[in-house]
Amino acid sequence: MATRVFSLPAMKLLDVNLPEEMCGNTFLETPQGLVLVLMTTSSPPASAFLLDPRDGSRVAELPPLGEGELPAHRRCVLSGRPPEPGGGGRVFDLESPALLFCRVGGERWSRHGYDIGCYDLPEEYCPVPKRRQLFDVAGVGGRFYFAENKGELGPLDFTGGGGEAVVGAIAIPVLDYFPAGQVMSSSLTFLVESRGDLFLVAIAFEGYSIGGPYDVHVFRMDFSAAAPGPAWRRATDIGDRAFLVGGDNSSGASCSASGCGVKANRIYWINGFSEDEKRNLYVFSVEDGSVETFDTFESLPGAPRQTPFWLV
């Protein structure tokens, strides 16, 4: 079955044939380039597996999962690629503090809640405290990490009881990446795993706008730093890599620039939060911060205008 995709190497819309398993079934893209497929059109129902969309091969079988068990707004992250035996996959609910977890070769998915406090909102705006949920999550070295807006980092484990996921904390200096003398006070951040390293991409907005102008910064986590401990290090060169961030599920992914035919040392970003800008593709240079803007994503005739998502 043919579908329309925007090709970064070709910089244009193309009609491509997706693997048969992705047609008519439920699938969730992951930053690792694999796709979690839930079979809803064939028997047995609810079977799940990881698919490589490049050649249609099944990479790993997963426990069955019904489509009705999935959160309506979700994001899927794997602990690594390829997923090692015992490695895991997590589907995060982006509307509540909960997630689904399974292990490769395991027998079932389990649902877990977590507690990272409530949003600091005025009572007149939000009379009932709203619990915060995780957005920036990445799998590195077989472990999952999450980040808060200013670079606070912590692991996410299941060492506790009672069905609760356990969130930890790593003492890291808070990042201050807003340019001196510029009125920029809101930002979006994206955790990106790349070749075993953990990066943080921060996109700062002027004032409280969710549109341009932007300031983009990239940091690499140095877990081996001496006292006082791990720290984010500013990166002005990510080498032969490109990071893909934003879009429908606010994900962050990495690819080989030369291997995929895209520009090296670049951040490719879709502003999924702005109705006016989500059809645009922004390409930032990590070296000098310059930006190219492309009006790329056309709506198909008769189809709703949707936010694009990355398929690595």
N, C-alpha and C positions, 0 to 999 in steps of 0.2 A: 504494500500500500504506500503510495507516494504522499509525502507531506512537505510543507514548505519550511525551509530553515534559512537563516542568514549565515552564510559562510564567512568567517573572519579572514581566511587566506584570500578568498576571491572578492571579499567586500561587496557581496551582492546576494540577493535572495535566489535560492536554488530549490528545485524539486528533487527530493531524494527519497529512496526507498528505505524505510525503517525495517528492522527485523520483525518477522511476523508476530512474535510474542508481544510486541509493543502496540499492536493494532487491536483496539477493542478491549484491551485489558487495562488495569490500573498500573501505572508505573511511576516511580519516584527517582529522579536523577540524584546523583551524589557527587561531591567534590572529587572523588577518586576516579571519576569517569565511568564507573559501573552504574547500572540501573537496577533498582529493586523492582521486580515485576510480581504483581499479584494476579494469578490466573483467575479471571472471572467469566471467561467465555467457553471454558472447556472443563472436562472432568479429569482429576478430581478438582472440585472448586476450592478456592482459597489457598492453593499451593503457591509457594513463594520461592524465588531464587534470585541470584544476582546474574545479570546479563551484561556481556560486553557488546555495546551497540555497533562496534566497528565490524565484527564478523558474525554476530548473532550467537556466539557460543555461551553456554551456561558455565559460569565461573564457580558458583557454589550454590548448593541447595540450602534453603532456610526453612524453619518451621512454618507450618500453614498459618495464614493470617487473613481473616475476613476483611473485605473492604469496609464493612460497617464498623470495624474496630479502629480504623484510622481516624485521626483528627481531621477536621475539615481543612484547617490551614496548618501545613506540616512541613518539616524539613528532615531529610535523611542524611546521616553521617556515618561512615564506616571507620573502624579503628585503624585501617591500613589497606594498602593495595599491593599485591593481592591479599585478600583477607586470610590470615593464618588460621589453622585449626584452633578453635577456642576463641578466635577474635570475634568481635561483636559488631553489631549494627544498631543504631539508635534512630528512632523516629520521634522528633520533638514536636510537641503541640505548641504552635506559635501564638496561641490565644490563652493558654493557661499553664501553670507550672507543673507539667506532667510530661512523661515520655514513655515510649515503648522500647523494650530492649530484647535482643536475642543474640545467641552465639552461633557461629557457623558450626554445624553439626549438632546443635542443640535440639531439644524436643518441643520447646514452646517459646512464645513471646510473653514477656511479663510487663505489667504496667506499673510505673513508679511515679510518685510525687516528689517534690523537693521544695525547700523553703529558703529563699534568698531575700526575704523581707518584702515590704510593700513600697509602692511608688510614693514619692514625696509630693503629693498633690494637694492643693488647697481644698479644705473641707467643703466649701460652697460649690466647687467643681466636681468633687468626688466624695460624697458624704460617707460612703462605705469604702474602707481601704481596699485598694486593688493590689493583689499580689503580683510581684514581678516575675517575669519568666526569662529564660535564656534564649538569646538570639545568636550571639557569636560563639560557635562551638566548632572545634576541629579535632581530628584524631591524629595523634603524633606518637610514633613508637609504641603502638598498641594501647595507648591511653587516650582518654578524652579530656580536653581542656576547654574552659569557657573563659570569656573575658567580659569585663564591664566597660562602660563607655570611655573611661580615662586610662585604660590599659591594665586595670586590676585583673589578675589572673588566678585561676584556681583549677584543681582537678575535679573530676566528676566520677565518683565510684559507687559501688554497691556493697560497701563493707558493713553497713548498718543493718538493722532488722526492721520489721514492720512494713516492708514494702516501700520504704523511702530511699531515694537516691541520696547519697552523701556528697555535699559540696564542700570542698576545702578552700584554703586560701594560701597563696604564696606571697610573701612580703616583697612587693615591687614598688618602686617610686612611681607616683602618679605622673602621667605624661602631661606636659603642657605644650601643645603643638600649635596653638593659635598665634599667628604672626603678631609681633609687637607693633602697635600703632594701627592695627586693623580691627574693625568692629566685627569680630567673628565669635559667636557664642554658642553655636550648636554644631553637632557633627554626627556622622555615621561611622561605625567601625566594622571591620570584617577580619576575622581570623582566617589565615590561609596556611595550610600545611604544604610545604614544597621540599621534596627530596630529603625528608627527615628533619627539616628546620621548621620553626613556627614563626610566622610573620603576622604583623598587625597593619592593616591598611586603614588610615583615618582620613575621611573626607570632611573638611570643615566648611560650614556655610557662613555667609555674612548675616549677622543678626540671628533671627529665628526662622529665616526662610528655609524652604527645602529646594530652592532653585539656585542657579548660579548668581554671582561668581563663586568659585570653589578654590580651596587650597588642599592639596593632597600630600600626605606624608606616609612613609613606609618605615616600619621598625622590625628588627629581627630579635627574637628572644634569645638571650645568652644565659642558658641554664648553668653554665660553668663559671659564671662571674664570681670573683672573690667577694669577701665581706663588703657590704652587708648582705649580698646574695644575688640571686637572679635579677636581670635588668633588661629592659628594652634598649636596643642599640639602633640609632637612626641608620637607615640604609639608603644610599644614593645610587646603588648599582646592584641589581638582582641578577645580573649576568644574562645568560641565554634562557631567560624565562619570561613568561607573561602571566599576570594574575588577572583572573576574571571574577568580578565582584558585582553584587547587586542583583537586580532582576526580581523575579516573582517571589523567590523564597529567601532573598537577602543572603545568598550563599557566597563563599569565597573559594576559588579553586586556582590551581596552578597548572601550567603546561609548558613543555619545551617549545621555545620560540622557533628554532630552526626545524625541529621535528614536525611542527604543526603549520609552518609557513606563515607565522605572524611576526610582528615587530618585537624585538627583544627589549628588555628593560622597560616594559610598558605595563600600565594598569588599564584594562578594559572595563568600563563601568556603565551599568544601566541604572538610571535613577527610578527605581520602582515606586518611590513615594510621591512622585509628582505626575499628575495626569498630563500636564503640558509637556513633560520631558521624557516620559517613559518610551517614546518611540525613537529617541535619540541614542546613539552610541558615543560615549566619550572615551578618548584614548589619551592617557596621561603619560608623560615621560617621567620616569623615576629620577633621572639625572638632573633635569632642570625645571620640572614642574609644568612645562608647556602642555597645552591641551589641544587636541583636534576633535571637532564635533561633526558627527555624521547623522543625517536624517535618514534612517535606514529601514525602520520596521513598518511596513505597510500592512494595513488590515486587509484580510481576505474579504472579497465581496460577500455581504450578508452575514459576516461573522462578527461577534462582539470584539471590541478593542481590548486585548488582553496584554498584561505585562509579559514580555519575553522571559524565558529562563535559559540558563546555560546547560548545554549538553556537551561535555568535554570529549 
